[in-house]
């Protein structure tokens, strides 16, 4: 999952999104854009919250891997997402881009995701 954040999110919105992602068993979450470091932290906090609420050990389920990309441009974040996002315990079999914005750029983001390659970043 790559969250592309191009619109300010409230803390409540970030928490709601993180809970939905973890509830849907997202095991690798990359965040890019506005407040991406905070979004990363909220996802981590929700993972701990779930462990406490469900009274389970962190070893009971695979850890959720999280990264933020505040210093990279969007192309670099997509490259990381496509080429380096790997989970040690869970095979990643699909990619999901979650876009937070006022303007729909779905097709543009899909095209960028499909076009980015290692050669583009050299």
N, C-alpha and C positions, 0 to 999 in steps of 0.2 A: 504494500500500500504506500503510495506517495501522496501526501497531502500538499497541494499547491495552494498557499494562502495569500490571496491578493485583496483581502478585505479584512478590516479589523474584526476580531471576534471577542465577545465578552468571555469572562472566566467561566460563566455558566454554559455558554455555547461550546467552549473547548472541553469542559467536563462531560457534557452530554455526548459530544462526538467521540471522545475517548472511550466512554462507557459502551457506546454502540460498537466501536471497533473491536474492543476486547470481547464483548459479548458475541460478536460474529467470528471470533477466533482469528483475528489478525495477529500473526506471529512476527511480522517484520513491518515496522512503521517508520517511514522517512518523512520528515517535514521540511518544507522549503517556503520561504516568503516571510510575510509579516508575522512577528511573534512566534516564529518556528521553534525557537529554543524553549519557549514557554509551553507550546503544544507538546513537544517532546517530554517535558517534565510532567505534564498532566497525564499523559499516557502511562508513564512510569508510576505515578501516584495511584492511578486507577488499578494497575496491576497489584500493587501492595494492598490497596483497599479490598480487592477481590480475595486475596489470600486471607486477610483478617476476617472478612465477613463470612467466608466459606470455611473458616477454620481449617485451612489446609497448609501443607508445607509447600514452600516454593518449588521443591523437587517433584511435586505431584503432577505438574503440567509443564510443558515446555515454556521456557522464559520468552517473553516478548522482547525482541530486539528493536531498539529505537535509535534513530540518528536524526540530527538536524543539520541543515545546510545553509546557515546564515551568511557565510562568506563566499559561497559559490553562486554562479549565475544559474539560471534554470537549466540550461543545457548540461552543465556539470552535474547538477542534481539528478537529472534524468540518466546521465551516463552511470553515475553511481548506482542508481536504482536498477538499471538494466544489467550492468556488468559485475557489480560487487555485492549487491544485497544477497546474502546467503545466510541461512539459518543452520546452526550445527545439528539440530535435532529434527527439524521439520522441512521436507522438501517444498520449495516454493514452486507451485505449478501454474500460478496465474498472477497477473499484475492488475492492480486497480489504482486508478488515479482519482483522487477526490479533490475537486476544485472548489475553493471557497472564494466567491467573487460576485460582483454585481453584474458582470457581463459574461455570457456564455462563450467560452473558448474551447469547448469540448473537442471539436474536430482539429483545431490548431494544436492542442496539447497531445492528442493521439498522434498526429503527424510528427510532431517534434520527438515524442517518445520513440516512434518507429525509425526516425531518421538519424538519431544520435548514434555515433559510433566512436570507437577509440581513435580513429584517424582524425575525426573532427576536433579533438581536443589536443592534438599535438602541435 
